[in-house]
Amino acid sequence: MTRIKTMILLTLLSASALFAEVKKGENIEVPYIAYEIKMGKGFAEVQANCLTCHSFGYIINQGKQSREHWHKKVLKMISHFKAPISETDVEIITNYLAEHYGNGK
Ligand code: HEC
């Protein structure tokens, strides 16, 4: 009985794998997303401290924000996700974010 069940399961699994296949000649288009990464003072620190866990998209998706917002985000990465960022780098990164992705506040 269990053998039959196993066989049915295996048959279903292999069948579903076939359905997932792409038909010949079908084009798969992978969207190209250009992240606007601003180079400048502090970018090296961002690269070393922030891009180790996630992409720059996480930063850009926030939109333009105040200096306080960015400062809180950097601190959140340390308190919530245990990012090992030094106090000096917290300042440098906050300044970088406020300058390039800031709203002037
Ligand atoms: C130790 C890993 C780690 C590091 C280092 C890190 N982050 Fe994150 N970050 C995360 C995780 C985990 C999330 C949440 C992912 C999710 O919710 O899907 C996140 C989310 C974010 C978000 C989305 C908003 C939010 O509040 O969740 C922003 C913005 C962000 N990170 C900015 C930064 C910046 C700036 C740095 C560098 C100072 C940084 N991160 C470094 C792990 C990290």
Backbone and ligand atoms as CSV (ligand in chain L), in Angstrom:
chain,resi,resn,atom,element,x,y,z
A,1,MET,N,N,0.838,-1.215,0.000
A,1,MET,CA,C,0.000,0.000,0.000
A,1,MET,C,C,0.862,1.250,0.000
A,2,THR,N,N,1.785,1.321,0.960
A,2,THR,CA,C,2.653,2.501,1.022
A,2,THR,C,C,3.504,2.609,-0.239
A,3,ARG,N,N,3.837,1.449,-0.797
A,3,ARG,CA,C,4.657,1.445,-2.021
A,3,ARG,C,C,3.897,2.108,-3.159
A,4,ILE,N,N,2.621,1.781,-3.226
A,4,ILE,CA,C,1.789,2.361,-4.293
A,4,ILE,C,C,1.685,3.874,-4.091
A,5,LYS,N,N,1.466,4.252,-2.847
A,5,LYS,CA,C,1.366,5.682,-2.522
A,5,LYS,C,C,2.655,6.405,-2.921
A,6,THR,N,N,3.780,5.791,-2.582
A,6,THR,CA,C,5.071,6.385,-2.927
A,6,THR,C,C,5.200,6.532,-4.440
A,7,MET,N,N,4.758,5.476,-5.148
A,7,MET,CA,C,4.871,5.531,-6.610
A,7,MET,C,C,3.995,6.632,-7.194
A,8,ILE,N,N,2.787,6.753,-6.641
A,8,ILE,CA,C,1.883,7.809,-7.118
A,8,ILE,C,C,2.505,9.176,-6.859
A,9,LEU,N,N,3.051,9.314,-5.665
A,9,LEU,CA,C,3.668,10.583,-5.295
A,9,LEU,C,C,4.818,10.922,-6.237
A,10,LEU,N,N,5.657,9.927,-6.499
A,10,LEU,CA,C,6.801,10.156,-7.387
A,10,LEU,C,C,6.337,10.520,-8.792
A,11,THR,N,N,5.277,9.845,-9.232
A,11,THR,CA,C,4.743,10.135,-10.568
A,11,THR,C,C,4.248,11.572,-10.629
A,12,LEU,N,N,3.503,11.959,-9.591
A,12,LEU,CA,C,2.972,13.332,-9.549
A,12,LEU,C,C,4.106,14.345,-9.514
A,13,LEU,N,N,5.115,14.041,-8.721
A,13,LEU,CA,C,6.236,14.981,-8.594
A,13,LEU,C,C,6.966,15.153,-9.918
A,14,SER,N,N,7.200,14.043,-10.606
A,14,SER,CA,C,7.923,14.159,-11.870
A,14,SER,C,C,7.054,14.854,-12.919
A,15,ALA,N,N,5.731,14.636,-12.831
A,15,ALA,CA,C,4.835,15.285,-13.784
A,15,ALA,C,C,4.828,16.793,-13.562
A,16,SER,N,N,4.797,17.197,-12.312
A,16,SER,CA,C,4.763,18.640,-12.047
A,16,SER,C,C,6.073,19.297,-12.472
A,17,ALA,N,N,7.157,18.540,-12.382
A,17,ALA,CA,C,8.436,19.084,-12.834
A,17,ALA,C,C,8.375,19.356,-14.332
A,18,LEU,N,N,7.670,18.479,-15.052
A,18,LEU,CA,C,7.544,18.668,-16.499
A,18,LEU,C,C,6.736,19.919,-16.828
A,19,PHE,N,N,5.700,20.146,-16.045
A,19,PHE,CA,C,4.858,21.323,-16.296
A,19,PHE,C,C,5.648,22.619,-16.103
A,20,ALA,N,N,6.601,22.553,-15.198
A,20,ALA,CA,C,7.363,23.754,-14.898
A,20,ALA,C,C,8.366,24.094,-16.008
A,21,GLU,N,N,8.572,23.118,-16.875
A,21,GLU,CA,C,9.540,23.361,-17.948
A,21,GLU,C,C,9.064,24.437,-18.928
A,22,VAL,N,N,9.991,25.094,-19.531
A,22,VAL,CA,C,9.656,26.136,-20.503
A,22,VAL,C,C,9.599,25.505,-21.891
A,23,LYS,N,N,8.574,25.878,-22.639
A,23,LYS,CA,C,8.439,25.334,-24.002
A,23,LYS,C,C,9.583,25.833,-24.869
A,24,LYS,N,N,9.960,25.031,-25.814
A,24,LYS,CA,C,11.048,25.429,-26.712
A,24,LYS,C,C,10.653,26.680,-27.506
A,25,GLY,N,N,11.574,27.563,-27.631
A,25,GLY,CA,C,11.308,28.760,-28.426
A,25,GLY,C,C,10.672,29.879,-27.623
A,26,GLU,N,N,10.256,29.556,-26.403
A,26,GLU,CA,C,9.628,30.572,-25.563
A,26,GLU,C,C,10.718,31.446,-24.939
A,27,ASN,N,N,10.546,32.721,-25.011
A,27,ASN,CA,C,11.573,33.598,-24.460
A,27,ASN,C,C,11.268,33.978,-23.024
A,28,ILE,N,N,12.270,33.919,-22.223
A,28,ILE,CA,C,12.101,34.365,-20.842
A,28,ILE,C,C,12.796,35.711,-20.738
A,29,GLU,N,N,12.049,36.687,-20.348
A,29,GLU,CA,C,12.670,38.002,-20.202
A,29,GLU,C,C,12.887,38.314,-18.745
A,30,VAL,N,N,14.101,38.544,-18.400
A,30,VAL,CA,C,14.427,38.916,-17.034
A,30,VAL,C,C,14.525,40.437,-16.997
A,31,PRO,N,N,13.675,41.073,-16.178
A,31,PRO,CA,C,13.716,42.537,-16.171
A,31,PRO,C,C,15.054,43.074,-15.674
A,32,TYR,N,N,15.484,44.097,-16.316
A,32,TYR,CA,C,16.734,44.723,-15.894
A,32,TYR,C,C,16.400,45.913,-15.005
A,33,ILE,N,N,16.871,45.882,-13.797
A,33,ILE,CA,C,16.605,46.986,-12.880
A,33,ILE,C,C,17.906,47.722,-12.616
A,34,ALA,N,N,17.924,48.962,-13.008
A,34,ALA,CA,C,19.128,49.752,-12.786
A,34,ALA,C,C,18.997,50.495,-11.467
A,35,TYR,N,N,19.807,50.128,-10.536
A,35,TYR,CA,C,19.796,50.836,-9.264
A,35,TYR,C,C,20.672,52.061,-9.394
A,36,GLU,N,N,20.136,53.165,-8.997
A,36,GLU,CA,C,20.923,54.377,-9.078
A,36,GLU,C,C,21.771,54.507,-7.818
A,37,ILE,N,N,22.975,54.034,-7.917
A,37,ILE,CA,C,23.864,54.100,-6.767
A,37,ILE,C,C,24.765,55.318,-6.921
A,38,LYS,N,N,24.637,56.234,-5.983
A,38,LYS,CA,C,25.435,57.451,-6.054
A,38,LYS,C,C,26.809,57.201,-5.437
A,39,MET,N,N,27.811,57.494,-6.214
A,39,MET,CA,C,29.170,57.342,-5.707
A,39,MET,C,C,29.495,58.585,-4.888
A,40,GLY,N,N,30.446,58.501,-4.035
A,40,GLY,CA,C,30.828,59.669,-3.260
A,40,GLY,C,C,31.387,59.264,-1.919
A,41,LYS,N,N,31.720,60.297,-1.137
A,41,LYS,CA,C,32.304,60.049,0.178
A,41,LYS,C,C,31.349,59.194,1.015
A,42,GLY,N,N,31.863,58.113,1.556
A,42,GLY,CA,C,31.045,57.241,2.387
A,42,GLY,C,C,30.546,56.007,1.666
A,43,PHE,N,N,30.668,55.997,0.341
A,43,PHE,CA,C,30.148,54.836,-0.377
A,43,PHE,C,C,30.924,53.572,-0.039
A,44,ALA,N,N,32.225,53.730,0.162
A,44,ALA,CA,C,33.054,52.564,0.507
A,44,ALA,C,C,32.562,51.929,1.809
A,45,GLU,N,N,32.169,52.779,2.752
A,45,GLU,CA,C,31.677,52.286,4.039
A,45,GLU,C,C,30.322,51.594,3.873
A,46,VAL,N,N,29.484,52.159,2.990
A,46,VAL,CA,C,28.183,51.537,2.725
A,46,VAL,C,C,28.413,50.153,2.117
A,47,GLN,N,N,29.308,50.114,1.176
A,47,GLN,CA,C,29.605,48.865,0.494
A,47,GLN,C,C,30.108,47.803,1.497
A,48,ALA,N,N,30.992,48.234,2.371
A,48,ALA,CA,C,31.578,47.292,3.316
A,48,ALA,C,C,30.617,46.887,4.428
A,49,ASN,N,N,29.709,47.798,4.832
A,49,ASN,CA,C,28.858,47.530,5.990
A,49,ASN,C,C,27.415,47.170,5.670
A,50,CYS,N,N,26.933,47.587,4.527
A,50,CYS,CA,C,25.506,47.398,4.253
A,50,CYS,C,C,25.256,46.332,3.192
A,51,LEU,N,N,26.104,46.274,2.201
A,51,LEU,CA,C,25.806,45.378,1.083
A,51,LEU,C,C,26.244,43.947,1.349
A,52,THR,N,N,26.703,43.698,2.566
A,52,THR,CA,C,27.082,42.330,2.926
A,52,THR,C,C,25.842,41.474,3.129
A,53,CYS,N,N,24.730,42.090,3.555
A,53,CYS,CA,C,23.520,41.307,3.829
A,53,CYS,C,C,22.465,41.426,2.736
A,54,HIS,N,N,22.330,42.589,2.148
A,54,HIS,CA,C,21.288,42.752,1.134
A,54,HIS,C,C,21.729,43.750,0.082
A,55,SER,N,N,20.918,43.838,-0.955
A,55,SER,CA,C,21.289,44.702,-2.070
A,55,SER,C,C,21.051,46.177,-1.755
A,56,PHE,N,N,21.519,47.011,-2.622
A,56,PHE,CA,C,21.341,48.449,-2.469
A,56,PHE,C,C,19.872,48.836,-2.645
A,57,GLY,N,N,19.128,47.941,-3.277
A,57,GLY,CA,C,17.699,48.180,-3.499
A,57,GLY,C,C,16.949,48.464,-2.210
A,58,TYR,N,N,17.357,47.835,-1.127
A,58,TYR,CA,C,16.705,48.062,0.162
A,58,TYR,C,C,16.791,49.525,0.551
A,59,ILE,N,N,17.902,50.156,0.207
A,59,ILE,CA,C,18.111,51.557,0.549
A,59,ILE,C,C,17.300,52.438,-0.406
A,60,ILE,N,N,17.414,52.162,-1.693
A,60,ILE,CA,C,16.736,52.977,-2.697
A,60,ILE,C,C,15.221,52.910,-2.554
A,61,ASN,N,N,14.698,51.729,-2.198
A,61,ASN,CA,C,13.243,51.558,-2.058
A,61,ASN,C,C,12.623,52.455,-0.994
A,62,GLN,N,N,13.441,52.977,-0.108
A,62,GLN,CA,C,12.929,53.846,0.947
A,62,GLN,C,C,12.538,55.220,0.420
A,63,GLY,N,N,13.090,55.576,-0.720
A,63,GLY,CA,C,12.839,56.914,-1.251
A,63,GLY,C,C,13.678,57.928,-0.504
A,64,LYS,N,N,13.461,59.192,-0.786
A,64,LYS,CA,C,14.240,60.238,-0.125
A,64,LYS,C,C,13.718,60.422,1.296
A,65,GLN,N,N,14.627,60.399,2.252
A,65,GLN,CA,C,14.230,60.458,3.657
A,65,GLN,C,C,15.104,61.431,4.435
A,66,SER,N,N,14.631,61.737,5.639
A,66,SER,CA,C,15.383,62.667,6.490
A,66,SER,C,C,16.636,62.000,7.054
A,67,ARG,N,N,17.531,62.849,7.553
A,67,ARG,CA,C,18.758,62.343,8.162
A,67,ARG,C,C,18.416,61.418,9.347
A,68,GLU,N,N,17.398,61.837,10.120
A,68,GLU,CA,C,16.995,61.064,11.289
A,68,GLU,C,C,16.510,59.672,10.877
A,69,HIS,N,N,15.741,59.623,9.802
A,69,HIS,CA,C,15.244,58.341,9.292
A,69,HIS,C,C,16.417,57.417,8.987
A,70,TRP,N,N,17.400,57.965,8.268
A,70,TRP,CA,C,18.544,57.135,7.879
A,70,TRP,C,C,19.351,56.702,9.090
A,71,HIS,N,N,19.509,57.619,10.043
A,71,HIS,CA,C,20.257,57.285,11.242
A,71,HIS,C,C,19.583,56.116,11.960
A,72,LYS,N,N,18.240,56.202,12.077
A,72,LYS,CA,C,17.482,55.143,12.739
A,72,LYS,C,C,17.609,53.818,12.004
A,73,LYS,N,N,17.617,53.886,10.689
A,73,LYS,CA,C,17.725,52.647,9.897
A,73,LYS,C,C,19.069,51.971,10.126
A,74,VAL,N,N,20.121,52.776,10.149
A,74,VAL,CA,C,21.454,52.212,10.362
A,74,VAL,C,C,21.506,51.571,11.756
A,75,LEU,N,N,20.940,52.274,12.754
A,75,LEU,CA,C,20.930,51.724,14.111
A,75,LEU,C,C,20.067,50.464,14.193
A,76,LYS,N,N,18.974,50.440,13.421
A,76,LYS,CA,C,18.101,49.261,13.397
A,76,LYS,C,C,18.863,48.042,12.882
A,77,MET,N,N,19.717,48.264,11.889
A,77,MET,CA,C,20.492,47.147,11.334
A,77,MET,C,C,21.396,46.548,12.401
A,78,ILE,N,N,21.859,47.409,13.307
A,78,ILE,CA,C,22.739,46.930,14.378
A,78,ILE,C,C,21.918,46.227,15.462
A,79,SER,N,N,20.826,46.886,15.911
A,79,SER,CA,C,20.058,46.319,17.021
A,79,SER,C,C,19.227,45.101,16.611
A,80,HIS,N,N,18.593,45.164,15.439
A,80,HIS,CA,C,17.730,44.057,15.026
A,80,HIS,C,C,18.497,42.918,14.363
A,81,PHE,N,N,19.421,43.293,13.505
A,81,PHE,CA,C,20.035,42.255,12.667
A,81,PHE,C,C,21.505,42.001,12.984
A,82,LYS,N,N,21.970,42.619,14.076
A,82,LYS,CA,C,23.337,42.393,14.562
A,82,LYS,C,C,24.428,42.749,13.560
A,83,ALA,N,N,24.184,43.782,12.778
A,83,ALA,CA,C,25.212,44.226,11.840
A,83,ALA,C,C,26.384,44.810,12.623
A,84,PRO,N,N,27.587,44.328,12.357
A,84,PRO,CA,C,28.738,44.829,13.117
A,84,PRO,C,C,29.278,46.134,12.522
A,85,ILE,N,N,28.636,47.243,12.866
A,85,ILE,CA,C,29.036,48.530,12.299
A,85,ILE,C,C,29.592,49.422,13.410
A,86,SER,N,N,30.789,49.968,13.182
A,86,SER,CA,C,31.415,50.807,14.209
A,86,SER,C,C,30.724,52.171,14.296
A,87,GLU,N,N,30.902,52.854,15.430
A,87,GLU,CA,C,30.277,54.170,15.623
A,87,GLU,C,C,30.711,55.158,14.551
A,88,THR,N,N,31.989,55.109,14.195
A,88,THR,CA,C,32.527,55.994,13.158
A,88,THR,C,C,31.806,55.744,11.830
A,89,ASP,N,N,31.637,54.471,11.496
A,89,ASP,CA,C,30.975,54.142,10.238
A,89,ASP,C,C,29.492,54.502,10.257
A,90,VAL,N,N,28.859,54.422,11.431
A,90,VAL,CA,C,27.452,54.809,11.545
A,90,VAL,C,C,27.311,56.270,11.099
A,91,GLU,N,N,28.234,57.113,11.569
A,91,GLU,CA,C,28.208,58.533,11.219
A,91,GLU,C,C,28.446,58.742,9.727
A,92,ILE,N,N,29.491,58.113,9.218
A,92,ILE,CA,C,29.856,58.262,7.801
A,92,ILE,C,C,28.712,57.804,6.895
A,93,ILE,N,N,28.119,56.653,7.237
A,93,ILE,CA,C,27.037,56.099,6.415
A,93,ILE,C,C,25.791,56.978,6.489
A,94,THR,N,N,25.469,57.444,7.708
A,94,THR,CA,C,24.308,58.326,7.868
A,94,THR,C,C,24.499,59.592,7.029
A,95,ASN,N,N,25.694,60.149,7.061
A,95,ASN,CA,C,25.972,61.353,6.266
A,95,ASN,C,C,25.831,61.080,4.776
A,96,TYR,N,N,26.348,59.950,4.352
A,96,TYR,CA,C,26.255,59.571,2.935
A,96,TYR,C,C,24.784,59.454,2.513
A,97,LEU,N,N,23.991,58.739,3.335
A,97,LEU,CA,C,22.585,58.518,2.992
A,97,LEU,C,C,21.798,59.827,2.998
A,98,ALA,N,N,22.078,60.670,4.004
A,98,ALA,CA,C,21.368,61.949,4.094
A,98,ALA,C,C,21.720,62.846,2.909
A,99,GLU,N,N,22.959,62.771,2.472
A,99,GLU,CA,C,23.384,63.625,1.359
A,99,GLU,C,C,22.794,63.156,0.020
A,100,HIS,N,N,22.875,61.871,-0.241
A,100,HIS,CA,C,22.458,61.369,-1.555
A,100,HIS,C,C,21.013,60.894,-1.623
A,101,TYR,N,N,20.459,60.466,-0.492
A,101,TYR,CA,C,19.071,59.977,-0.485
A,101,TYR,C,C,18.274,60.716,0.576
A,102,GLY,N,N,18.603,61.968,0.742
A,102,GLY,CA,C,17.937,62.771,1.752
A,102,GLY,C,C,16.825,63.633,1.165
A,103,ASN,N,N,15.960,64.134,2.046
A,103,ASN,CA,C,14.894,65.023,1.594
A,103,ASN,C,C,15.121,66.443,2.114
A,104,GLY,N,N,16.342,66.689,2.550
A,104,GLY,CA,C,16.692,68.017,3.011
A,104,GLY,C,C,16.330,68.306,4.452
A,105,LYS,N,N,15.743,67.310,5.131
A,105,LYS,CA,C,15.348,67.514,6.544
A,105,LYS,C,C,16.333,66.864,7.495
L,1,HEC,C1,C,23.617,41.752,9.316
L,1,HEC,C2,C,22.873,41.933,8.085
L,1,HEC,C3,C,22.524,43.333,7.651
L,1,HEC,C4,C,23.396,44.382,7.455
L,1,HEC,C5,C,24.890,44.392,7.621
L,1,HEC,C6,C,22.573,45.492,7.009
L,1,HEC,N1,N,21.265,45.119,6.923
L,1,HEC,FE1,FE,19.735,46.259,6.282
L,1,HEC,N2,N,18.450,44.715,6.536
L,1,HEC,C7,C,18.801,43.474,7.022
L,1,HEC,C8,C,17.612,42.657,7.126
L,1,HEC,C9,C,17.567,41.223,7.616
L,1,HEC,C10,C,16.549,43.457,6.682
L,1,HEC,C11,C,15.092,43.108,6.622
L,1,HEC,C12,C,14.819,42.241,5.437
L,1,HEC,C13,C,13.360,42.001,5.262
L,1,HEC,O1,O,12.542,42.488,6.030
L,1,HEC,O2,O,13.044,41.310,4.290
L,1,HEC,C14,C,17.117,44.737,6.310
L,1,HEC,C15,C,16.367,45.780,5.800
L,1,HEC,C16,C,16.878,47.022,5.487
L,1,HEC,C17,C,16.087,48.137,5.002
L,1,HEC,C18,C,14.608,48.096,4.713
L,1,HEC,C19,C,13.810,48.838,5.732
L,1,HEC,C20,C,13.693,48.174,7.058
L,1,HEC,O3,O,13.544,48.921,8.024
L,1,HEC,O4,O,13.720,46.934,7.171
L,1,HEC,C21,C,16.956,49.191,4.839
L,1,HEC,C22,C,16.617,50.591,4.386
L,1,HEC,C23,C,18.255,48.714,5.211
L,1,HEC,N3,N,18.195,47.409,5.587
L,1,HEC,C24,C,19.391,49.503,5.177
L,1,HEC,C25,C,20.647,49.070,5.586
L,1,HEC,C26,C,21.823,49.939,5.662
L,1,HEC,C27,C,21.845,51.402,5.293
L,1,HEC,C28,C,22.839,49.161,6.096
L,1,HEC,C29,C,24.247,49.593,6.386
L,1,HEC,C30,C,24.411,50.574,7.425
L,1,HEC,C31,C,22.327,47.818,6.304
L,1,HEC,N4,N,20.993,47.806,5.988
L,1,HEC,C32,C,23.070,46.738,6.744
L,1,HEC,C33,C,20.058,43.040,7.353
L,1,HEC,C34,C,21.198,43.804,7.310
